[in-house]
Each structure stands twice: as structure tokens, then as C-alpha cells.
């Protein structure tokens, strides 16, 4: 059999320069959003497969069951505002100021030392042209909880604290902190180091409040990590459906968090199949899967049934537990799509980011990358993605060299002509998928977000095109040698044909 001639890396680049250029165009120009959508889809798929490992690690950590989500829903408002119940004054959204004081006091009695309200108060409310008198009652109550009771209450500041009117200053000044709940320009990352007018993100403010009650590592250490771009954010790990949820949610909790390796691998395999055939997950009996964090409805906070008490009796020390209160109302339209199945209210984004901070500390999933800002040398404030510029051709060459050796080895077998074209193409695709999966797993093993590697994953179709072109080139090399040596058997190599 004729051997494949050795070619240089420069020759490989010359052969596939068009694929290299097209990859750069899709990375930097992103026509029709194809590259970004592909990157997000592949990254979410790997995150779903990683979720059972994260859940298993979290189950045995001191940060487990520290963060609970409390959802304010329409049924709870109507139930708690009933005249026979009398907990809430308002029977519809938005709630009265006194209602928030009642809710915070109830959560305090359940042992929560930090209460984060993913709710933004932009101005003092007027009722019939008059200022709401319950406003000052809430201000005084919050000041007492902060200064006398040691309870940290954190309010939302929207995406721009400057939009908060002066009339609301007494309220924002009576709480422990006001955190940013919105931003733009950070993609899928949570901008953990974002700071605007002295206000940080809701998750970081919650983390700092917790650390005032317990020992924590300084979060600023994360900025000193190797190859961390200055303007990036935190990639959030999402867990499996929570086991500790209120019965009122009526969801399927799924697998236990302390599953053994065999069960975890089974979940990973199931997630891989769902990645191929759709990510929607329905629990037993047609019920939707539970959210990834322990969750209760507002009505459960005031419930006295044993099931309700069981949810709030976690055994965690009083004062360290954190309640993240958010809104689950159709009119709020505060929904987002995490990697796990189904859409969730926006409060889960802040709650999961906070849980990641508590679990990883300064060693949270940081993006690897080298992206200097040209604004430092007087140019426009553009970011130069040196990591992507250098890594894309390197990845292309590594894959081509590996596949070239694999094909040459395969052609050394007997009866190679029985390998169909489709079989070889499936093998080539598998090579690309396995390689990118190994990259992702290696990065996660060191608690590092793939960062720009997720953009490289979007190049998988172009890698497949380059591999197929290289195989055609190798077949032509064989045919050329076969014609020169008069060996007709070589003309059929790689095909399902005979000569």
C-alpha cells in the first residue's frame, strides 16, 4: 500500500485557508447571530451534562441549603390578603409598604439572617394624590432590623441607580445594601465585578452580607487569577432539580443530590440524549421539573402545616441562611432561559449566582482568556481577543493532524473499501465532538469557565468541513500514487466501491 506523503503545517494552512478565514469572520462579525447562537447552544448542552456533578459536590459542601428562593405569586397575594387571613393589605401587585415589613418579619422568624428582595422601588408611592403613610413605617422597621436585630435586608437598584428618585432615598438608606439587578454588554456571564455609583450586583451584595456573619475568603482574590479578562463575568453552574421544595409548587424533584457515580453518569447520558432530541424535561405524571434551588411560595412562609415547617427546618444555623425574594407574575415578564429545562423568573439568576459564590468563593468559574483593552494605549476602547485569534488556527491544525493520522491508520486495514462514506463522516464528527468535550471537561475540572472556548465550539461545523476536505485531499494523493505505480486497488480506498 502507498504511504501518505508527509506535509508541513504550512501546507495544511494553505489547503484550508478559506475555512480559517470563514471561522474568523463568523467569530468577529457573527452574521445573523449564527456563531453566538451556536456557542450558547453547545455551552448550555455541556452545562446540562455537568449539572449532576455540580449538584453532587454542592450536596456535601458547607454552602448547601444556604440560599432559598421565595416567590411572590398571584395566588399567594389573593390568599394572604383575604379578610379572614389578614396578613397582607394589598390584594394585588404591587404590595403595600407595610406588606414588605410583614414578609421580612416572617422570614426572620424562619431563621433567615439575610433577606434579598429582587424588587426595585423607584419612587415613593402616592395614593389618591397623598403619600403612602406606610412608607415611613417600613423605613423605621428596616432601620431597626439592620441596627438592632442584625438582619441584613438588600433591595434591588435596577440597572441604573441614578434612575431612583430622591423620594425613595429614606428607604434605600435604611437597608444594608442596594444591589444592581440589570445590565447589558456581558452576554451570558453574570458581571460579578460590575460596580455603578458604589452599588454592586445583587449576588455580590448578598455574598458580602453573608460574609459579615460567617468567615469567607476575600472575593477580590478572584481578580488576581491567571488569564482573567478584566471586563468579563462569572459563568454560572446550574444544578439538578432541588429536592427541598414546597409541596405547593407541585413539581417533580427528580434524583437525590447525593447520588453515586453510576447514577450521575446515568443522568449525564439522559441529558446528552435530551441535548440531541430537545431539552424539555417533564417529570413523572406530566409534572414539570422542580427549579434548581430550594423554593417556596409566599403563602408557604405563613403556612403552619407540618409540610411547610419541614421546608424551613433545614438545620442550618440561624442568621446564616439567605432568602432571595422574587416575583413570579405574568405581568412582571421577568423571565430568562437557563441551561436547565424551562423558563424561570429572573430571581433565580441572582440566587444561583449567589450560591455559586458561596460554593466556589474566589475560585468560582472564571473565564480563561487573554483580551487586552486597546483603550490603554489611546485607541478606542476595543477589546482584542488574542486568545481567539491564536487558538482557532491552533485547534484547526491539531484536529487536522490528528485526523490525518487516523485516516492513514484506517487505510492500513484490510477491506478498507467496505467502509461507507457516511460511516467515515460520522467518525469525523465524533472526533470533533469528543475533542471539544474534553476541552470543556478539562476547563471545568479547574473551576474555569470555557470563556472564549465556547466560541471555538461554535466552529465545529467548520472543523468538520476542514476534516472532510482533508480526507478528499488524501484520497487524491492515494489515487495519484496509484496511477503512477499502476495499482488499481488504491483507486477505491475510502469508498464503498470496487475496482
N, C-alpha and C positions, 0 to 999 in steps of 0.2 A: 504494500500500500504506500502511496506517495505521502510524504510528510508535508505538513503545512509549513510554509516558509515563515521565518521569524520577521516581524516588522517592528519598527520603533514606535514609541509613544507618539512621536510627531506625525508618523504616518496614520496612526489611529485618529488623531485630531483632524488631519486633513480629510480623512474619509467622512468624518461625522461633524464637520464644522457647522453644517446647516442645523443639525439637531442642537448643537451647543448654543448657537445664536438664538434659535427659536426659544430655547429654555430661558435665556436671559430676557428676551422680550416679554415672555409670559410672567416672569418673576417681577420685573420692574414696571411694566406698563399694565399688566393684568387686564387684557382686553375682555370685556363683558363679565369681568369678575370671575373668570374661569379658574384662574390659579388660586385665588383666595378661597373660593368655594370648595375646590378640591382639597386644599390644605386643611380647611376646617373639618370637612367630612372625614378625612383619613385620621386626623388628630383625635376627633371625637370617637372614632371607632376604636383606636388604641386605648383611649381613656376608659371606655366601657370595659375593655378586657382587663385593664389594670385595676378597676374599681374593687373587685373582691380581695385583691392583695392589700390595698389601702384599708379596706374595712377590717380585715383580719389584724393588721398592725395596729389600727386605731383601737380595736376592742381591748387590747392588753396594755394600753398606754394610760398614764395619769390624766390625760386630757379627755378621756372618753366620757361621754354623757355630761359635759360641762355646758354645752350650748343647746337650748331648746327653742323651737320656733312656736310662737303663739299667733294664730291667725284670727284677725277680726273679720268675721263674715256676716252676711245679712241675717242669717237665721239666729246667730248669737245676739245680734243687736235687737232683733224683734223679741227674742225670748227674755233677755235681761232687762228690757225696758217695759215689760208688761207690768201693769199696775199691781198685780199680786206679787211680783218678784221685786221690782223697785230698785235694782242695782244701778241701772243707767237712767239718766234723764232723757237723753235723745233716743228717739225711736228710728232714726235713720242716720246715714252718714252725711256730713261729718258729726262726730260726737261733741258733746258739750265739754267745756274745760274741766268741770267737776268730774266728769266720767273718767278722764285720764287719771285723776288722783285716786279714784276708786280702784281702777285697774292696777295701778302701780302698788297700792297698799295690799291688794290681794296677792300679787306676785311676790311681794316682800314676805308675806306670811307663809308662802310656799318655799321660802329659803333662797330666793334669788337675791344676790348681792349687787348684781349689775343688770340694769334693765335698759335695753336699747330700743328706742322707738324709731322704726323706719318710717317716720311721719314728719313732714316739714310744715311748720307754722310760719307763714309768710307775713301775716299781719294780725293785729288784734281784731277779733270778730265783733261786728256790730249787729245788734238785734233790734229791728224797728228804729234804726237811727241812733240807738243808745249803745254804749259799750257794754259788752257782756260782763256783768259783775262777778261771775265765777272765775274770770281771768286772774284777778288778784288772789283769790283763794288757792288756785293751782300754783301760782308763783310762791306764795308763802309755804305751801305744803312741800314743794320741791326743794326749797331752801332748807327746810327742817330736815328732810330726808338726807340731804347732802351733808349738812353741818353737824347734825345731832345723831342721826341713825346710821351713818356710814354707808348709805345706799347710793350707788352711782347711777344716775339717770342720764342717758345720752339721746339727744334729739337729732333729727336729720336736718341738713342745711341745703338740700337740693344740689344743683350742680354749680351754683354761684352764690356764695353767702352775701354778696352785695345786693342781691335781689330781696333780701329780708328787710322789711321796713323797720324804722326806728320804733314803732309802736310795740313790736314784739320783743324788743331788747330786754325788758324785765324778765320775760320767760326764759329766753336763751341764756341770760345771765344767772339764773337760779339753778341751772343743771350743771353736771360735772363737765360736759363737753358737748359740742355740736359737730357732727361728722358729715362729710360730703357723701351724697347718695347718687350722684350722677357725674358723668364726664364724657369726653369724646376724644378720639385720636389714639386710643390704646388698644383697639381691636378686641380680641378675646381675653386679653390679660386684665387682671384686677390691679389697678395702679396703686400699689400699696404705699409708695413713697410720694404720691401726689399730695401737695400742700398748697392751699389757696387762702390767703389772708389769715394764716395761722391755724386753719382748720384742716384736719386730715380726713382720710376716708373713714366711713362708719366702722369697718372692721378693725382698722388700726386703733381708733379711739376706744373700741371695746376691748382690744388686747391690752392697751395701756391701763385701762380701768381695772382689768383683772390682775395685772401685774402689781398694782398698788396693794392688793390683798394677798398675793402669793408671789413666790420667787420666780422670776423669769430672766432669761438671757436678753441682753440688750438687742433690740431689733435692728439697731444701726449697724451691727456687725455684718448683716447681710449685704450691705453696700460694699464691703471690703472683699467680697467673693471674687474669685478669679474669672475674668472674662464676662462680667455682667454689664450689659449696656446701661447707661445712665437713665434713659427715659423709658425703660420697659417696665412691665408689671409682673404680677405673680400669676403663674399658671395654677389653676385650682384643681386639686384632685377631688373627684366625686365618688362617694361610697355607694354601696348597695342599699336597697330599701331598708329603712330603720326598723328595728324590732320593737322599740319602745315608742308606740304611737297611741293616741287616744282612740278609744273604740268608736267615737263619733265620726272619725274620718271614713270608716268603712272600707279600708284598703287592705291589700294583701302584703304582709310584711316579708314574705319570701324566705330566704335562707338565714340561718343564725349567723351572727358575726364571728363566732369562734369556730368556724368550720375548719376541718382538717384540709391537708393539701389536696387530697383526692377530690373532695367536694369543690374546693376552689377551682381546680383545673376543669371540673365539670361545668362550673359557672362560666369560666373563660370560654370553653368550647361553645356553650349555648349563646354567649354574647357574640362570638365570632359568626355563628350562623345567622343571628339577627342582623349583624352588620351586612351580611350578604343579601338577606331577604326582607330587610326592613327593621327599624329599631323599636317599633311599638311593642310594648310588653303588657300583656293582660294577665292578671293573676288568676288563681283558681276561682271558678264560678263567675268569670267575666268581670271581676273586680280589678280596678286599676292598681298598679303597684304603689306602695307607700312612698312618700318622699324620702330623701336620703338622710334627713336629720330628724330627731325626735320632735314630734309635732302634736299640738293640741289646739283646739278651737277656744275662742274666748269664753264660751259658755262652760267649758271644762274647768276653767280657772275658779269658777264659783260653784262648781258641782261638789256635792257631798257624798256621791255614791262611792263604794269601795273601788270600782274600776278607775274612777278619776283620781282618787287618792293614791292608787298604785302607780299611776303615771308620774306623779310629782314626788313620790317617795323613792328617790334614786340611791339614797345612802351617801350622797356626796356632801361634803362639809357645807353648812350654811354660810352664805356670804361669797363663796367662790363660784356658784352656779350663775349662768348668764341666760337671761330671757331676751330673745330677739322678737319684738312685736311688729307684725306687718299686716297689710291689708290684703284680703282675698275677696275682692268685689269686682263684678264685671265692669262697673263704671270706672274703676281705677285704671284699668288697662295697663297694669304694671306686670307684664309677663315677659319671660325670656326662655330660651331653649338651651338647657344644659345638655351635656353628653348623655345623661341618663334619659330614659324614655319619658315623654310627656312634657308639657309646658308647666312652669312653676311661677308663682308670684316672685317679684324681684327681691323680697326679703331673704329668700334662700341664697341668693348670690352673696350677700353680705354675711349671712350666717355661716355658709360653707367656707368663705374666705377667712372668717374669724377662727373656725375650727382648724383650718389648715395652719394658721399662725400658731395656735395653741399646740398643735401636734408637732410641727417642724421647727417652730421658733425661728431663729435667724437662719436656720438651714432649710428654709422652705424651698419649694421647687423654683429655682432661679433660672432664667433663660441663659444658655451659653451663647456667646456671640461676641463679635468684635465689630462695633459700629461707631466709629468716631464721628463727632459732630463737627462739620466744617465751619460752623459759626465761630469756633475758637480761633480761627486764623483770618477772620474778617470776611469770609464768604457768607452767602446766605445760609440760614440755619438749616442746612440739609444734612441728613444722616447718610454716611457712606457705608453700605453693607459689605465690608471687606470679607466677612465670613462667607456670605453667599457667593460673592464673586470668585473666591478661591475654591470653595468646597464643591460647587456644582461641576466644574470640569474634572476635579479630582474624583468625585463619585462616579462620573461617567466613564473615566478611564479605568477605574478599579473594576467596575461591572463588566466592561468590555473585555479586559484582560482575563477576568475570571471565566466569563462565558466562552471566550475563545479557547481557553484550555479545556473547559468542559466539553465543548463540541469536538475538539480534536481527540479527546479521550473517548468520547462516544463513538466516533468514527473508527476507532481501533477495534471495536467489537465485530464479531461475525454477524451476518444477517442484518446489517445496519439499514439496508434498503427497506426493511419491513416497518421501520418507524415512520408513521404518517406525519404529514406536515402539521396537523393540528396537535399531535402529541408533543412535538418539539416546541411549538408556540406556547403550550400550556406550561411546559417545563421552564421556558424562558420567563414567563410571567411569574411563576413560583419563585424563581431565583431573585427577582426584583423584590417581591413581597417579603420574602424571608430576610433579605439583606436590610431592608428598611425597618422591618420589625426588630431585628437585632440592634439596630442603631437606637431605636426608641427605647427598648428594654434597657440597654446599657446606660442611656442617659437617665432614665427613671431610677435605676439602681443607685445612682449617686445623688438622688434628690435634685435633679436638674431638669428644668423644662426643656423640651426639644428646641424651643425658640425658632431660629431660622431653619432648623432641620425639618420642621413641619412644612416649610415652603419647598424644601427638596423633595419631600414626599409627594407633593403635587406634580413633580416631574416624572412620576412613574410611567405615564403613557409615553413620554419621550424616551425614557430609558428602554422601554420595550421596542420602540421604533428603531433605536440605535442597535439593539441586540439583533433584531431581525435583519437589518441591513448588513450587519457584520457577518451573519450566517450566510447571506446571499453572496457576499464577497468571498467568503471561504469556499463556498461551493464552486464559484467561478475559478478560484485558484486550483481546486482539485481537477476541474474539467480541463483547464489549460494544461496542467501536468499530464493528465490522462491522454489528451490529444497528442502531446509531444512524445509520450512514451508508447502510444498505441495500446493503452489499457482501457478497453471499453467499459469494464465494470465500474470504474471510478466515475463515469458519467451519471450513474444513477444514485450516488451517495446522497443521503438526506431526503430522498423522495420515496414515495410508495409506488415505484415503477421498476421495471426490469429491462435490461438491455441484453 
